[in-house]
Amino acid sequence: MKLLRKIIRQLILEGAAKDEFFDAWHNSYEAMDRPQFDLENEDMIGTHHKDSLKKSWYGRNSSDEEIDGYFNKKRDLKRTWNETVDSFDLRSFWEGTKVKYYHSLAYYGNIGEASDDIDLTAEVNTEPVDLSTFGFFKLYGKANNKNEMSTFGVYPGKHMVSSHNQKLGVIISGRVTLASSKDAFTESRSKATGLDMARHQNSGLPKRMTASDEMIDTLLFDEQDIIKHGVGECILDNWSIEAIVCNSNALRKVNQQGIIKGAKTLAKQYGVPLIESSRVFK
């Protein structure tokens, strides 16, 4: 009887979470008081942290007050998504077994260094630049990582991970703080200044969606949303590495056996499984 009630409740709630979110976002007292700023090139703006944006070419025509208000809007958007997910008891879905979270280490191009190997001895560049493969493993530990991380959500037949991005990466787990069917244009670590990093030193660098109406329409709330729209960028907080993913066949074809060797070494060092990409992307 308890299981039957749960199933009936889930059927009733399908789609209701999204409706409640949009009602809260557009029609609440808070929404009426929310400043509306029309910023240029909003997708690119979204990848900057606050101080970085103020100093960037994209922020040149906006006042500090406008940019502060824009980041408040992004923060409120993320909070409202999480409140909606919690109020509809959907967190167990997002942090259960049906969706995996994959961070590609091939995302920025060549996944090896000059020798096509993973350099296990190189130092991390402490400046906020895009991380190389070795830089990722040098910077982050196996567990309790505070900087929020962008991932590809992976649901059978509904993900957007290209074959190139499947070559090498990690499966991570943690608290899901946002889910979109597309690229959400969240803040990048490479677009944070020293002031941005100092501001978030205790809590870790956040990642928040670009707060345009077009992007807000891509938010996902339940399994039916994924089935209908697919799953794209998902953000995780307080995350841990669960496995290293490697496409051995693809790497051998381009003579990058050193990457495979390095992945095996990292899996042993971290004490996590090394799995083939074919087991993840179906």
N, C-alpha and C positions, 0 to 999 in steps of 0.2 A: 504493500500500500504506500509506504514511504517513497519507494522508487517511482511508482505511478504518479504520485503528486509532483515529484521533481520533474518528470517528463512533461506533464501537463503544463507546469509552470514555465518550463523552458519554451514550449510551443507558443504560449501566450506572449512571452517576452520577446520572441524573435522580431527584430525590427523596432521594438519599442525603445530600446536604449538609444538608438540613433535619433529617434524623434525627440526623446527627452533632452538629449544633448543640444540639439538645434534650438529647442524651445528655450533652454537655459542660456544658450550663447547669444541668441538674437532678441529674446523678449523679456529677460529678467531686468530688475532694477539696475543691477550692475552693468548690464549691456547698454542701458540707456545713458549711463554716466560715463561709459568708456569713450575716450577720445578717439576720433577717427583721423588717421594720418594717411595721406596718399603719397607714398614714397616711390621713387623711381626704381626700376630694375629690382622689384621686390624679391624675386627668387635668389638673385645674387646677394642681396642685402642679408637674406636669411642665413647665409653661411658664415657671417661675421659675428663675433662676440661684440659686446657693447662698445668698449673703448676702441677696439679695432675698427668698428664701423665709423665712429666719430672721426677717426684719423684717415679714413679711406676716401678714395675718389667717389664712391657711391654715396657717402654721407655728406658730401660737400655742400649740398643745397638744403640740408636739414639742420634745424637747431638742436642743441643738446636736449632741450625739453621734448621735442618731437621724437628723438631717438629713444630717450628714456621712456616715453609713453608707449612707443612701439614695443619695447622689450617687456613692459608691464603687460601689454596685450598678449604677447607670446607666452608669458608665464601663466596668465589667466586661462589661456586656451588649453595649455597642458594640464593645469589643475582641474579644469572642468571635465576633460576627457577622463582623468583618473577617478574623479568623483562619480562620474556616470558608470564607469566600469565596476566600481566597488558597489554602487547602489543596486546594480542589477546582478550582482554576484557572478561577474564574468571573469574575475581574475584567475580563477581556477582553470578556465579554458586557456587564457593567454600564457599561463605559467605551468600548464600541464604537459601532456605528451604529444598533442596533435600538431603543434607548431614548433619547429626548430628555428634557432637563431644563428645565422652564419655570418661571420665577418670575414670578408675576402682579403687575403694578403696579396692578391694579384690585381687589385682594383686600380692601382696607380701605374700600371704598366709592367715593366720587366720585374719579375719577382726575385731575380738573383742579382748579385753584384757583378763586377767585371768578369769574374770567373764562373758566373752562373751558379755559384754556391750560396748557401745561407752562411753568412759570416757570423760565427758564434762568439767571436772575440771582440768584434768592433764595439766601440762605445756609442751610446745613444747621443744623438744631437739634442741638447737640452733646449734649443730654440724651437718655437712652435711651428714646425714644418711637417709636411706629410711624412709619415713613418715608412721606412723600408721594412722588409720582412724581418731582418735581424733586429731592427729598432723596436718593432712591436714587442718581441719577446724579451728584449732588454728592459723596456719601460714598464711592462705590466707583469704582475705576478699571476699565479695560478688562480687565486681567489681574492675576494674582497677589494675589487678595483673600484675606485670612487668616480673616476671620470666616466660620464655616461658614454655608451658606445652605440654607434650606428650598426645595424645588422640588416641583412636580407632575411625577411621572414620566409620560411620554407614550409609549404603545405603541399601535399601531393598534387602535382599537375597545375598548381596555381602560383608558383613563384616566378620571379623575374631575374634569376641569376644566369648570366651568360656563360657559355662554355669556357671563355677565358677566365672569368672570375671563379670558376669551379676548380681551377688548377691547384690552388693552395689556400687554405684558410683555417678558421677555427670555429667550432660550435661552442657557444657560450650560453650560460643560463643566468638569470637574475630577475630583478623586478622590472616588468615591462611598464614603461611610462608613456608610450605612444605607439600607435600602429597606423600605417597608411598603405593605400594600395599603390602608391607611386613613390618616387623620390621626394622626400618631405623637405629638402633643402634646410636641414638643421645646421646649427653652428658646427664649424670645423675646428679641430684643435690647431690646425695650421693658421687659422685666422683669429688667434687670441694674442693679445699683447701681454707683456709682463704684468701690467695692471689687472688685466682680465684674469690671469692665472692666480695672482695674489688674492683677488676678490673672492675666488672660489676655492682657495687652498684647502679649507676644511671640508667642504662638501663635495669637491670635485667639479670639473667643468661640466655644465649642463648642456643638453641638446634639446632645442625647442623648434617646433615646426614654424615655417614661414606662415604668417597669420593672414594670408589673403583668402578671400571667399573661395577662390578656385582651389586652393590647397586644402582648406577646411573640408570641402566636399569629398576629399579622398580618405578621410578618417574611417577606420574600421572599428567595429565594436564587438561583433560576435562571429561565429563560424559561418553563418549564412552570408555575411558581408564578404568574407573571403571567397566563398563558393561563387558569389555573383561577380565580384570585382577583381579577384586575385589579391595577393599580398606583396607589398613592396618593402619600404623602409620601416623597421621597428627599432625602437630605442630601449636599451636596457641599462639599469642602474645597479650598483653593487653586484657586479657580475663576476662570474668565475669561468675558467676555461674547462670545458668538459671533454673535448676531443680535438685532435688535429685532423684535418681533411686534406687528402692529397689525390690528385688524378695522375697516377703513375704512368698510365699509357700515354696520356697527352704530353707529359713532361719528357718521356723517353723519345717521342717523335721529334721533339725540337732539341734533343741532345742536352737536356737539363737534369741528368741523373744526379748531379750534385745537390739539387733541391730535394730529391727523394731521400738521399742520405742524410741531409740536414734535418728533414722532417722526422726521420726515425730517431735521430739524436735528441731532438727537442721533445719528442713524445716520451722518451726514456727519462730525460731530465725532469720533466714536469709530472711524470707519473700519470699520463692520460693516454687513452687509446689513440692509435693512428688508424684511420679508416679511409677506405676508398670513396671517392666522390659518388660513385654509382650507388652506394648504399644510402646516400643523403638525398640526391636529386633524382626524383622519380616522376 
